[in-house]
Structures are given as C-alpha cells and as structure tokens.
C-alpha cells in the first residue's frame, strides 16, 4: 500500500493557497469526503454524521451533483461544507491546463465554494497558478485508502486511527468502490476520537 500521508514536496507550495493539514494545539479533526454525491452511499454517510453530531466537508464532482441535486441539497441543509472536485473527476497530470481549468469552473456553476481538491491529488504548477486566485487547494494529511481493493475494513480503520491527530485533514470517499470500508470504518473512527475528546469541524475558505 502507498503512503497514507501526502508527498513532502507539496509543502513547497504556499500554505495560504494549498493546505495539507491545519496544525493546531487543539484536538480538532477536519473530516472530508471525495467524489459524491452518490445515492448508494452519500445519504448513509449523512445519517452516520448526524448520529454523531459531526460536520464534514464534501468535495463533489460536478457531474454527480448534476445527476443528484437532491442529495447535494441534503448535504447543504444538514450544515456540511462543500468543495469543488472538478466536473469530470479529471487527473491533472493527464489534462491540459486549459481543459482542466474549464472543467473546474464548469463544476463551480453547481458547487458554490472557494475550496478545491484536485482528484487523485494530481495537478501541475501551471494549473495551480491559474486556479489559486479563486480557490484554496485542500489536500490531506491522512488518506484512508478506502478506495483500494487491497484495503480491508480493518486496515482502513487502522490507517485513519493511527495517523490522525490535532489538525489532521482526513479523506474518505463517497463512491461505489469505498462503500464496504466506509460503512465499517466511519462510525468506529468517529466514536474513537469523540471518546478521546476530539472535535470535528468543517473546512473554511
């Protein structure tokens, strides 16, 4: 399995515009979800978050929002934050700057947020420079690997518990590949850190 934490070189970018974590002396965690909204899992995630009275940030794919606007509204109405995850879930390393920027702004027609997370965490310096005037790039400090076929529910839980601490930005996914792992891990993850006096907060611009 690849590293749970992001590559060190990403910290070369300005922390004002690109965030991997939010260092803090307070026991706060920033929980995030990528790729939704998806009918098969996003409403279930919302139910779990409501059960634990936790707010999160959902980085949404524009085309999924287009197809499932009712779920998008449910996320908003329940007080969660949202962010842009491109319209077509593009890999920045495989997309020209012009096409990539166009796709991000197409998503912005549906997802009204200055927060942006590049799919796969992959973007080029030129894409970053073109977008940073309008967006704050949000990456992560802890990747659950809930999407990986070799990740078991138990190892997913171990990933997030063993690597999360003050100011961590933690990534789960509300997509089809991750359903089994998220159902198992998310409530246990929340219970563990709430029992240890951590708070969960949304990301802010």
HELIX and SHEET records of a PDB file:
HELIX    1   1 UNK A    8  UNK A   12  5                                   5    
HELIX    2   2 UNK A   42  UNK A   52  1                                  11    
HELIX    3   3 UNK A   62  UNK A   67  1                                   6    
HELIX    4   4 UNK A   69  UNK A   77  1                                   9    
HELIX    5   5 UNK A   92  UNK A   94  5                                   3    
HELIX    6   6 UNK A   97  UNK A  108  1                                  12    
HELIX    7   7 UNK A  119  UNK A  121  5                                   3    
HELIX    8   8 UNK A  125  UNK A  131  1                                   7    
HELIX    9   9 UNK A  153  UNK A  163  1                                  11    
HELIX   10  10 UNK A  176  UNK A  178  5                                   3    
HELIX   11  11 UNK A  179  UNK A  195  1                                  17    
SHEET    1   A 3 UNK A  18  UNK A  19  0                                        
SHEET    2   A 3 UNK A 136  UNK A 138  1                                        
SHEET    3   A 3 UNK A 115  UNK A 116  1                                        
SHEET    1   B 5 UNK A  81  UNK A  84  0                                        
SHEET    2   B 5 UNK A  57  UNK A  60  1                                        
SHEET    3   B 5 UNK A  28  UNK A  34  1                                        
SHEET    4   B 5 UNK A 169  UNK A 173  1                                        
SHEET    5   B 5 UNK A 142  UNK A 143  1                                        
SHEET    1   C 4 UNK A  81  UNK A  84  0                                        
SHEET    2   C 4 UNK A  57  UNK A  60  1                                        
SHEET    3   C 4 UNK A  28  UNK A  34  1                                        
SHEET    4   C 4 UNK A 199  UNK A 201  1                                        
END                                                                             
